[in-house]
């Protein structure tokens, strides 16, 4: 089992920045990808950014150029730098880990951290 714990959420004003961190613990045979998802009020959960074991990164179009993901999958850690925040960035941000532990693929989620835009 893997446990993921997020930190760094909070209240931020227009154009402000935050840094979210995710620290994982526990054991898993291999990790394929870690990333961040978010879910705003009355919205579906969406991918914000992810990084693969090979170092490939993916971003939602809405955050490209503003957010930056960095991770060390060997340590089960991934950070998300949020810059130039907008009202639509308000959401609960959750850390995700996708890996493999014989005999099947596994997915783990953190409990989430709230990011709130304040005008």
Backbone as numpy.savetxt, mean C-alpha at the origin, in Angstrom:
# Nx Ny Nz CAx CAy CAz Cx Cy Cz
1.87 -18.03 8.20 1.04 -16.82 8.20 1.91 -15.58 8.20
1.39 -14.56 7.55 2.06 -13.26 7.50 1.13 -12.23 8.11
1.68 -11.36 8.93 0.94 -10.24 9.49 1.52 -8.95 8.93
0.64 -8.07 8.51 1.05 -6.78 7.95 0.49 -5.67 8.82
1.34 -4.71 9.17 0.91 -3.60 10.00 1.28 -2.29 9.31
0.28 -1.47 9.07 0.50 -0.18 8.43 0.64 0.93 9.46
1.33 1.98 9.05 1.44 3.17 9.89 1.63 4.38 8.98
1.37 5.56 9.56 1.67 6.79 8.83 0.49 7.54 8.30
-0.70 7.01 8.46 -1.87 7.75 7.97 -2.15 8.96 8.83
-3.09 9.78 8.37 -3.46 10.95 9.14 -4.19 11.97 8.32
-4.24 13.17 8.86 -4.93 14.28 8.24 -3.90 15.12 7.49
-4.21 15.50 6.27 -3.26 16.28 5.49 -3.99 17.37 4.73
-3.36 18.53 4.60 -3.98 19.65 3.91 -3.64 19.62 2.43
-4.29 20.48 1.70 -4.13 20.54 0.25 -2.66 20.65 -0.14
-2.24 19.78 -1.04 -0.86 19.79 -1.50 0.13 19.18 -0.55
-0.35 18.68 0.56 0.53 18.11 1.58 1.02 16.73 1.21
1.87 16.19 2.09 2.47 14.88 1.86 2.34 14.00 3.09
2.35 12.70 2.82 2.36 11.70 3.88 3.22 10.54 3.41
3.72 9.80 4.36 4.44 8.57 4.03 3.82 7.43 4.82
3.34 6.44 4.09 2.77 5.26 4.70 3.82 4.15 4.71
3.84 3.41 5.80 4.77 2.28 5.92 4.02 1.01 6.25
4.51 -0.08 5.72 3.93 -1.39 6.00 5.06 -2.33 6.40
4.91 -2.92 7.56 5.91 -3.86 8.06 5.27 -5.23 8.22
5.88 -6.21 7.63 5.35 -7.56 7.71 6.17 -8.45 8.60
5.50 -9.44 9.15 6.19 -10.45 9.97 5.56 -11.80 9.67
6.26 -12.86 10.08 5.78 -14.19 9.82 6.53 -14.83 8.67
6.09 -16.01 8.29 6.81 -16.78 7.29 5.96 -17.09 6.07
6.60 -17.06 4.93 5.98 -17.47 3.68 7.09 -17.91 2.74
6.81 -18.89 1.92 7.86 -19.47 1.08 8.43 -18.46 0.09
7.57 -17.71 -0.56 8.04 -16.72 -1.52 7.04 -15.60 -1.64
7.55 -14.42 -1.92 6.70 -13.23 -2.10 6.81 -12.78 -3.54
5.68 -12.62 -4.19 5.67 -12.18 -5.58 5.51 -10.68 -5.72
4.74 -10.12 -4.81 4.39 -8.71 -4.97 3.90 -8.14 -3.65
4.19 -6.87 -3.41 3.58 -6.12 -2.32 3.06 -4.81 -2.86
2.04 -4.30 -2.22 1.49 -3.06 -2.71 0.51 -2.42 -1.76
-0.09 -1.35 -2.24 -1.07 -0.59 -1.48 -2.36 -0.49 -2.26
-3.45 -0.71 -1.57 -4.79 -0.51 -2.10 -5.48 0.54 -1.24
-6.53 1.10 -1.79 -7.31 2.05 -1.00 -8.79 1.89 -1.29
-9.59 2.27 -0.30 -11.04 2.25 -0.46 -11.61 3.50 0.17
-12.19 4.34 -0.67 -12.86 5.53 -0.18 -14.29 5.24 0.17
-14.95 6.22 0.76 -16.35 6.04 1.16 -17.20 5.72 -0.05
-17.97 4.68 0.04 -18.90 4.26 -1.01 -18.19 4.00 -2.33
-16.95 3.57 -2.26 -16.19 3.24 -3.45 -15.64 1.82 -3.33
-15.30 1.25 -4.46 -14.68 -0.06 -4.43 -13.19 0.07 -4.14
-12.64 -0.97 -3.59 -11.21 -0.97 -3.33 -10.46 -0.95 -4.66
-9.41 -0.17 -4.71 -8.62 -0.07 -5.93 -7.14 -0.16 -5.63
-6.40 -0.64 -6.61 -4.95 -0.67 -6.49 -4.41 0.74 -6.59
-3.51 1.09 -5.69 -2.84 2.39 -5.74 -1.47 2.22 -6.38
-0.69 1.31 -5.84 0.65 1.06 -6.37 1.12 -0.30 -5.88
1.97 -0.91 -6.70 2.53 -2.20 -6.31 3.94 -2.35 -6.85
4.68 -3.25 -6.22 6.04 -3.54 -6.68 6.24 -5.05 -6.63
6.83 -5.58 -7.68 7.04 -7.02 -7.76 8.41 -7.41 -7.24
8.58 -8.70 -7.10 9.87 -9.23 -6.65 10.99 -8.81 -7.58
10.65 -8.67 -8.85 11.64 -8.26 -9.84 11.87 -6.76 -9.90
11.11 -6.01 -9.12 11.30 -4.57 -9.07 10.38 -3.77 -9.97
9.48 -4.43 -10.68 8.54 -3.69 -11.53 7.49 -3.00 -10.68
7.18 -1.78 -11.05 6.20 -0.99 -10.31 4.98 -0.72 -11.18
3.85 -0.62 -10.51 2.60 -0.29 -11.19 1.88 0.75 -10.35
1.28 1.73 -11.02 0.55 2.79 -10.33 -0.82 2.99 -10.96
-1.77 3.36 -10.14 -3.06 3.79 -10.68 -2.83 5.10 -11.43
-3.57 5.29 -12.52 -3.41 6.51 -13.31 -3.61 7.77 -12.46
-4.51 7.69 -11.51 -4.86 8.85 -10.71 -3.74 9.31 -9.77
-2.74 8.46 -9.56 -1.66 8.82 -8.62 -0.31 8.92 -9.29
-0.23 8.60 -10.57 1.05 8.67 -11.27 1.63 10.08 -11.19
2.91 10.14 -10.87 3.58 11.43 -10.75 3.43 12.07 -9.39
2.56 11.52 -8.55 2.35 12.09 -7.22 2.76 11.13 -6.10
2.51 9.84 -6.32 2.83 8.83 -5.31 4.04 8.03 -5.77
4.78 7.52 -4.78 5.93 6.69 -5.11 6.02 5.52 -4.13
6.15 4.33 -4.68 6.23 3.13 -3.85 7.68 2.67 -3.78
8.06 2.19 -2.60 9.38 1.60 -2.43 9.24 0.42 -1.49
9.95 -0.65 -1.80 9.78 -1.82 -0.97 11.01 -2.69 -0.91
11.06 -3.47 0.13 12.08 -4.50 0.28 11.31 -5.78 0.58
11.02 -6.52 -0.46 10.18 -7.69 -0.28 10.84 -8.76 0.57
12.16 -8.79 0.59 12.84 -9.77 1.45 12.54 -9.49 2.92
12.30 -8.23 3.23 11.98 -7.85 4.61 10.47 -7.70 4.81
9.70 -7.97 3.78 8.25 -7.84 3.85 7.86 -6.40 4.23
8.50 -5.45 3.63 8.18 -4.07 3.93 7.96 -3.29 2.64
7.03 -2.37 2.71 6.76 -1.51 1.56 6.24 -0.17 2.05
6.76 0.90 1.48 6.34 2.25 1.83 5.66 2.91 0.64
4.82 3.87 0.96 4.15 4.65 -0.09 4.27 6.12 0.27
4.94 6.87 -0.58 5.06 8.31 -0.41 3.94 8.99 -1.18
3.12 9.74 -0.46 1.99 10.42 -1.07 2.29 11.92 -1.11
2.32 12.49 -2.29 2.59 13.90 -2.46 1.43 14.58 -3.18
1.37 15.88 -3.03 0.35 16.68 -3.72 -1.03 16.07 -3.53
-1.37 15.83 -2.30 -2.64 15.13 -2.02 -3.84 15.96 -2.44
-4.87 15.23 -2.84 -6.12 15.82 -3.30 -7.27 15.25 -2.48
-8.41 15.92 -2.52 -9.57 15.40 -1.78 -9.91 13.95 -2.14
-9.78 13.61 -3.40 -10.14 12.26 -3.82 -9.16 11.19 -3.34
-8.07 11.59 -2.71 -7.14 10.63 -2.12 -7.60 10.16 -0.75
-8.61 10.80 -0.21 -9.13 10.38 1.10 -9.64 8.94 1.02
-9.11 8.08 1.86 -9.48 6.66 1.82 -8.77 5.92 2.95
-9.18 4.69 3.13 -8.42 3.78 3.98 -7.42 3.07 3.06
-6.14 3.17 3.41 -5.09 2.56 2.61 -4.63 1.27 3.29
-4.61 0.21 2.51 -4.27 -1.11 3.06 -3.07 -1.70 2.33
-2.22 -2.31 3.09 -1.05 -2.99 2.55 -1.45 -4.41 2.13
-0.85 -4.86 1.05 -1.17 -6.18 0.52 0.12 -6.92 0.17
0.10 -8.21 0.42 1.23 -9.08 0.05 0.67 -10.29 -0.69
1.26 -10.56 -1.83 0.88 -11.74 -2.62 2.09 -12.65 -2.70
1.88 -13.90 -2.34 2.99 -14.82 -2.36 2.56 -16.24 -2.58
3.46 -17.14 -2.28 3.19 -18.56 -2.48 3.72 -19.34 -1.29
2.84 -20.17 -0.80 3.21 -21.07 0.31 2.58 -22.40 -0.01
3.38 -23.34 -0.37 2.87 -24.60 -0.89 1.70 -25.10 -0.05
0.58 -25.51 -0.64 0.45 -25.80 -2.07 -0.30 -24.74 -2.87
-0.40 -23.50 -2.34 -1.20 -22.55 -3.10 -0.70 -21.13 -2.91
-1.20 -20.25 -3.78 -0.93 -18.83 -3.66 -1.63 -18.27 -2.42
-1.05 -17.25 -1.84 -1.61 -16.66 -0.64 -1.66 -15.14 -0.77
-2.66 -14.58 -0.16 -2.80 -13.13 -0.12 -3.02 -12.70 1.32
-2.32 -11.66 1.72 -2.45 -11.14 3.08 -2.71 -9.64 3.02
-3.48 -9.17 4.01 -3.86 -7.76 4.08 -3.57 -7.20 5.46
-3.19 -5.93 5.48 -3.10 -5.23 6.74 -4.47 -4.72 7.16
-4.52 -4.11 8.32 -5.81 -3.64 8.84 -6.22 -2.30 8.24
-5.29 -1.61 7.62 -5.60 -0.34 6.97 -5.26 0.86 7.82
-4.96 1.96 7.14 -4.68 3.22 7.83 -5.42 4.33 7.08
-6.03 5.22 7.82 -6.86 6.26 7.22 -6.02 7.45 6.77
-6.26 7.88 5.55 -5.69 9.12 5.04 -6.85 10.04 4.71
-6.83 11.22 5.31 -7.94 12.15 5.14 -7.42 13.49 4.65
-7.99 13.96 3.57 -7.64 15.27 3.03 -8.44 16.33 3.77
-7.76 17.36 4.18 -8.43 18.44 4.90 -8.23 19.75 4.16
-9.31 20.41 3.84 -9.21 21.68 3.13 -9.02 22.83 4.11
